[in-house]
Amino acid sequence: MNEPVLVVKDLKTYFDIAEGTVKAVNGVSFVLHKNEALGVVGETGSGKSVTMKSIMGMIKKPGYIVDGSQILFNTNEFSHDGSMEQVNLAKLSQKAFTRIRGKHIGMVFQDPMASLNPMYTVADQMIETIVYHQDVTPEEARKIAIELLKKVGLPNPEQRIDDYPFQFSGGQRQRIIIAIGLSCNPEVLVADEPTTALDVTIQAQILELMKDLQKEYQTGMIYITHDLSVVAEIADKVMVMYGGNQMELADVNTIFDRPMHPYTHALLSCIPRHDAKNEELNPIPGQPPIMLNPPALCPFLPRCPRATERCKKEWPELTEIEENHFIRCFNPVITKKTEDDK
């Protein structure tokens, strides 16, 4: 496969509050390649969005990225001769990160109205972004913006670019946000549940649009969601998170056909599947963990049907159980197909 555009190693992001330390992200590692889509799934509070905000340099006090965390990104933004060098984004200052965010790593947020300033036209906001990161005039930036709006399927972009955000529908606003995210042709695009607030028909259109644009721009994409059906539609590989921890990582077919972590297995048992018509849906008993000063044990332990005495004493490391299939578990679910493959 091609060279990775982003390598995350043992990422930990904590928040120090009066009651103690919230370990929102507690050891996440993955590699993202060019023209590859990584789906990040898990329950609310699992650490998905904090992981991506860490990558985007958007963690603010009392939050911080723990020393030793690595977010390695190849860029020529800081070299004197224009050559590519590997930069650990976890160590960049907020000022330095403004040269990366938007230009090299774009983001599509869940709520477009929270991302678009209601006081300025779409033209104002798109042109500002393009001029800030590219060596072009405002007139040239306007032409680029109109072409992008055409690509995302906004009708009459030459006229509508001068409208305000409130004059667009929810689906149209999300298309505008996607256009802004791609405006500088970033190497990585982070999409944080961008279709959650849309109806099913518009959601399908936005997903198809994002897939097409990702292939056209050869962008590495990270797609955050709690909807496994969306993951099946858009991702090449999937990372499952729970309680701030990375529980499983594999290609999308492996995750759906033979999940090994008990949590992944439980998640898939909660959703209806067209290839398993007679199976009952099984909700996961118990409640998600509280991440305030958590014990150094598997966060899924209280809800896990496969827990043993060892699980109550030791913390499982993230292990490559088979090629490109990583899990954090002492007692993985081994299916018949997996045994045959061995």
C-alpha positions as CSV (number, residue, x, y, z in Angstrom):
1,M,0.0,0.0,0.0
2,N,1.1,3.6,-0.4
3,E,2.9,5.6,2.2
4,P,0.9,6.5,5.3
5,V,-0.2,10.2,5.6
6,L,-0.9,9.9,9.4
7,V,0.5,7.7,12.1
8,V,-0.9,7.8,15.6
9,K,1.0,6.0,18.4
10,D,-0.3,5.5,21.9
11,L,-2.3,8.7,22.0
12,K,-3.5,9.8,25.4
13,T,-5.6,12.9,26.1
14,Y,-6.6,13.7,29.7
15,F,-8.6,16.4,31.4
16,D,-7.6,17.5,34.9
17,I,-10.7,18.7,36.8
18,A,-11.4,19.3,40.5
19,E,-12.6,15.7,41.1
20,G,-9.6,14.1,39.4
21,T,-8.3,13.1,36.0
22,V,-10.7,12.2,33.2
23,K,-8.8,9.8,30.8
24,A,-10.9,10.6,27.8
25,V,-8.4,8.9,25.4
26,N,-6.2,6.3,26.9
27,G,-3.9,4.7,24.3
28,V,-5.0,4.9,20.7
29,S,-2.8,3.8,17.7
30,F,-3.6,3.6,14.0
31,V,-2.1,4.3,10.6
32,L,-4.0,6.2,7.8
33,H,-3.0,5.9,4.2
34,K,-3.7,8.1,1.2
35,N,-7.1,7.4,-0.3
36,E,-8.2,5.3,2.7
37,A,-11.2,5.8,4.9
38,L,-11.0,4.9,8.6
39,G,-14.3,4.5,10.4
40,V,-14.2,5.2,14.2
41,V,-17.2,3.8,16.1
42,G,-18.3,3.5,19.7
43,E,-20.9,4.6,22.1
44,T,-21.3,8.2,23.2
45,G,-18.4,9.1,25.5
46,S,-16.1,6.4,24.1
47,G,-13.5,9.0,23.1
48,K,-14.1,9.2,19.4
49,S,-14.4,13.0,19.1
50,V,-11.6,13.7,21.6
51,T,-9.3,11.5,19.6
52,M,-10.0,13.5,16.5
53,K,-9.8,16.9,18.2
54,S,-6.4,15.8,19.5
55,I,-5.3,15.2,15.9
56,M,-6.8,18.6,14.9
57,G,-5.0,20.5,17.7
58,M,-8.3,21.5,19.2
59,I,-7.8,20.3,22.8
60,K,-8.1,23.2,25.3
61,K,-7.4,23.5,29.0
62,P,-8.1,21.7,31.3
63,G,-7.4,19.1,28.6
64,Y,-3.9,18.1,27.4
65,I,-2.1,15.5,25.3
66,V,0.0,13.3,27.6
67,D,3.8,13.3,27.0
68,G,4.8,10.3,24.9
69,S,1.8,10.5,22.6
70,Q,2.7,10.7,18.9
71,I,0.6,12.1,16.0
72,L,3.1,11.8,13.1
73,F,2.3,13.7,10.0
74,N,4.5,14.2,6.9
75,T,4.6,17.9,5.8
76,N,6.9,20.5,4.3
77,E,5.1,23.3,6.2
78,F,8.0,23.8,8.7
79,S,11.1,22.9,6.6
80,H,13.4,25.7,5.3
81,D,14.0,24.1,1.9
82,G,10.5,22.8,1.2
83,S,11.4,19.1,1.8
84,M,9.0,16.7,3.5
85,E,9.6,16.0,7.2
86,Q,7.8,14.0,9.8
87,V,6.3,16.3,12.5
88,N,4.7,15.2,15.8
89,L,1.5,17.2,15.9
90,A,1.1,16.4,19.6
91,K,4.0,18.8,20.3
92,L,2.9,21.7,18.1
93,S,1.9,25.0,19.6
94,Q,-1.6,26.4,18.8
95,K,0.0,29.0,16.6
96,A,2.0,26.5,14.6
97,F,-1.1,24.3,14.3
98,T,-2.9,27.0,12.4
99,R,-0.6,26.2,9.5
100,I,-1.7,22.6,9.5
101,R,-5.4,22.8,10.3
102,G,-7.5,23.6,7.3
103,K,-4.6,23.4,4.8
104,H,-3.3,19.9,5.5
105,I,-6.0,18.5,7.8
106,G,-9.5,19.5,7.1
107,M,-12.6,18.9,9.2
108,V,-16.3,18.4,8.6
109,F,-18.3,19.0,11.8
110,Q,-21.6,17.5,12.9
111,D,-23.5,20.7,13.1
112,P,-23.0,23.0,10.1
113,M,-24.7,26.0,11.8
114,A,-22.1,25.8,14.6
115,S,-19.4,25.8,12.0
116,L,-20.7,28.6,9.7
117,N,-20.8,32.2,11.0
118,P,-24.4,33.4,10.5
119,M,-23.2,37.0,10.1
120,Y,-21.1,36.4,7.0
121,T,-22.0,35.1,3.5
122,V,-20.7,31.7,2.3
123,A,-18.4,33.6,-0.1
124,D,-16.8,35.5,2.8
125,Q,-16.1,32.4,4.8
126,M,-14.9,30.2,1.9
127,I,-12.7,32.9,0.4
128,E,-11.1,33.8,3.8
129,T,-10.1,30.1,4.2
130,I,-8.7,29.8,0.8
131,V,-6.7,33.0,0.8
132,Y,-5.3,32.3,4.3
133,H,-3.8,28.9,3.2
134,Q,-3.1,29.5,-0.5
135,D,-1.2,32.1,-2.4
136,V,-4.1,33.4,-4.4
137,T,-6.1,36.6,-4.8
138,P,-9.6,37.0,-3.4
139,E,-10.9,36.9,-7.0
140,E,-9.1,33.6,-7.7
141,A,-10.3,32.2,-4.3
142,R,-13.9,33.1,-5.3
143,K,-13.5,31.0,-8.5
144,I,-12.1,28.1,-6.6
145,A,-15.0,28.3,-4.1
146,I,-17.6,28.3,-6.8
147,E,-16.0,25.2,-8.4
148,L,-16.0,23.5,-5.1
149,L,-19.6,24.3,-4.5
150,K,-20.4,22.8,-8.0
151,K,-18.5,19.6,-7.0
152,V,-20.5,19.2,-3.8
153,G,-23.8,19.6,-5.8
154,L,-25.0,23.0,-4.6
155,P,-27.4,24.4,-7.2
156,N,-26.6,27.8,-8.8
157,P,-23.3,28.3,-6.9
158,E,-22.4,31.5,-8.8
159,Q,-25.4,33.2,-7.2
160,R,-25.9,31.2,-4.0
161,I,-22.3,31.7,-2.8
162,D,-23.4,35.2,-1.7
163,D,-26.2,34.0,0.5
164,Y,-26.0,33.6,4.2
165,P,-26.0,30.2,6.0
166,F,-29.6,30.5,7.2
167,Q,-30.8,30.7,3.6
168,F,-29.8,27.1,3.0
169,S,-31.3,23.8,4.0
170,G,-29.5,21.5,6.5
171,G,-28.3,19.2,3.6
172,Q,-27.0,22.2,1.6
173,R,-25.2,23.6,4.7
174,Q,-23.5,20.3,5.1
175,R,-22.4,20.3,1.5
176,I,-20.9,23.8,2.0
177,I,-19.0,22.5,5.1
178,I,-17.6,19.7,3.0
179,A,-16.6,22.2,0.3
180,I,-14.8,24.3,2.9
181,G,-13.1,21.2,4.4
182,L,-11.8,20.3,0.9
183,S,-11.0,23.8,-0.2
184,C,-7.2,23.5,0.3
185,N,-7.0,19.8,-0.9
186,P,-5.9,18.5,2.5
187,E,-4.1,15.2,2.9
188,V,-6.4,14.2,5.7
189,L,-10.1,15.0,6.2
190,V,-11.8,14.4,9.6
191,A,-15.6,14.0,9.5
192,D,-17.2,14.1,12.9
193,E,-20.7,12.5,12.5
194,P,-21.5,14.9,9.6
195,T,-24.9,13.2,8.7
196,T,-26.4,12.7,12.2
197,A,-28.8,15.7,11.9
198,L,-29.9,14.8,8.4
199,D,-32.8,12.7,7.3
200,V,-32.1,9.3,5.8
201,T,-32.4,10.3,2.1
202,I,-30.1,13.3,2.5
203,Q,-27.7,11.3,4.6
204,A,-27.3,8.8,1.8
205,Q,-26.6,11.6,-0.7
206,I,-23.9,13.1,1.6
207,L,-22.2,9.8,2.2
208,E,-22.1,9.1,-1.5
209,L,-20.7,12.6,-2.1
210,M,-18.0,12.2,0.5
211,K,-16.9,8.8,-1.0
212,D,-16.7,10.2,-4.5
213,L,-14.7,13.3,-3.4
214,Q,-12.4,11.3,-1.2
215,K,-11.5,9.1,-4.2
216,E,-11.2,12.2,-6.5
217,Y,-8.9,14.1,-4.1
218,Q,-7.1,10.9,-2.9
219,T,-7.6,12.1,0.6
220,G,-7.1,10.0,3.7
221,M,-10.4,10.3,5.6
222,I,-11.3,9.6,9.3
223,Y,-15.1,9.2,9.7
224,I,-16.4,9.4,13.3
225,T,-19.9,7.8,13.9
226,H,-21.9,5.7,16.3
227,D,-23.9,4.3,13.3
228,L,-22.4,1.0,12.1
229,S,-24.5,1.1,8.9
230,V,-22.6,4.2,7.9
231,V,-19.3,2.5,8.6
232,A,-20.2,-0.4,6.4
233,E,-21.0,2.1,3.6
234,I,-18.0,4.4,3.7
235,A,-15.0,2.8,5.6
236,D,-12.1,0.7,4.4
237,K,-11.1,-0.2,7.9
238,V,-12.7,0.3,11.3
239,M,-11.5,1.2,14.8
240,V,-13.8,0.4,17.7
241,M,-13.5,2.5,20.8
242,Y,-14.9,2.1,24.3
243,G,-14.2,4.0,27.5
244,G,-11.5,6.0,25.9
245,N,-9.7,2.9,24.7
246,Q,-9.1,1.3,21.3
247,M,-10.7,-2.2,21.5
248,E,-10.4,-3.5,18.0
249,L,-9.0,-2.4,14.6
250,A,-9.4,-4.3,11.3
251,D,-10.6,-3.9,7.8
252,V,-14.3,-3.3,7.5
253,N,-15.2,-6.8,6.1
254,T,-13.4,-8.5,9.1
255,I,-15.1,-6.3,11.6
256,F,-18.6,-7.2,10.3
257,D,-17.9,-10.9,9.3
258,R,-15.8,-12.0,12.3
259,P,-15.4,-9.5,15.1
260,M,-13.2,-10.8,17.9
261,H,-13.5,-8.3,20.7
262,P,-16.6,-9.0,22.9
263,Y,-17.6,-5.3,22.7
264,T,-17.5,-5.3,18.9
265,H,-19.5,-8.5,18.9
266,A,-22.0,-7.0,21.3
267,L,-22.3,-3.9,19.2
268,L,-23.1,-5.9,16.1
269,S,-25.7,-7.9,18.0
270,C,-27.6,-4.7,18.8
271,I,-28.3,-3.8,15.1
272,P,-30.6,-5.5,12.6
273,R,-28.8,-7.2,9.7
274,H,-30.3,-8.3,6.4
275,D,-28.0,-11.4,6.4
276,A,-29.3,-12.6,9.8
277,K,-33.1,-12.3,9.6
278,N,-33.9,-14.8,12.3
279,E,-31.5,-13.6,15.0
280,E,-32.8,-11.6,18.0
281,L,-31.3,-8.2,18.8
282,N,-29.4,-8.3,22.1
283,P,-28.8,-5.0,23.9
284,I,-25.6,-4.6,25.9
285,P,-26.5,-4.8,29.7
286,G,-25.1,-2.3,32.1
287,Q,-23.8,1.3,31.6
288,P,-20.8,2.9,29.9
289,P,-17.8,3.5,32.3
290,I,-17.1,6.7,34.1
291,M,-13.7,7.9,32.9
292,L,-12.8,9.8,36.0
293,N,-9.8,8.1,37.6
294,P,-10.6,4.7,36.0
295,P,-8.8,1.6,37.2
296,A,-6.0,0.2,35.0
297,L,-8.3,-2.6,33.7
298,C,-10.4,-3.2,30.6
299,P,-13.2,-0.6,30.7
300,F,-15.7,-3.2,29.3
301,L,-15.0,-5.6,32.2
302,P,-18.2,-4.9,34.1
303,R,-20.4,-5.6,31.0
304,C,-18.3,-8.4,29.4
305,P,-19.8,-11.9,29.3
306,R,-16.3,-13.4,28.6
307,A,-14.5,-11.8,31.6
308,T,-12.3,-14.0,33.7
309,E,-10.2,-13.6,36.9
310,R,-7.3,-12.5,34.8
311,C,-9.4,-9.6,33.4
312,K,-9.9,-8.4,37.0
313,K,-6.1,-8.2,37.6
314,E,-4.4,-7.3,34.4
315,W,-4.7,-4.7,31.6
316,P,-4.7,-6.3,28.1
317,E,-2.3,-4.7,25.5
318,L,-3.3,-4.0,22.0
319,T,-2.3,-7.1,20.1
320,E,-2.1,-8.1,16.5
321,I,-4.0,-11.3,16.7
322,E,-3.8,-11.9,12.9
323,E,-2.4,-9.8,10.0
324,N,-3.8,-6.2,10.3
325,H,-6.3,-7.3,13.0
326,F,-5.6,-5.7,16.4
327,I,-7.6,-6.3,19.6
328,R,-7.3,-5.5,23.3
329,C,-8.6,-8.6,25.0
330,F,-7.5,-11.7,26.8
331,N,-10.6,-13.7,25.6
332,P,-11.4,-12.9,22.0
333,V,-14.5,-14.3,20.3
334,I,-13.0,-16.9,17.9
335,T,-15.4,-17.9,15.2
336,K,-15.3,-21.1,13.1
337,K,-14.2,-19.1,10.1
338,T,-11.2,-17.6,12.0
339,E,-10.1,-21.1,13.0
340,D,-10.3,-22.3,9.4
341,D,-8.3,-19.4,8.2
342,K,-5.6,-20.2,10.6
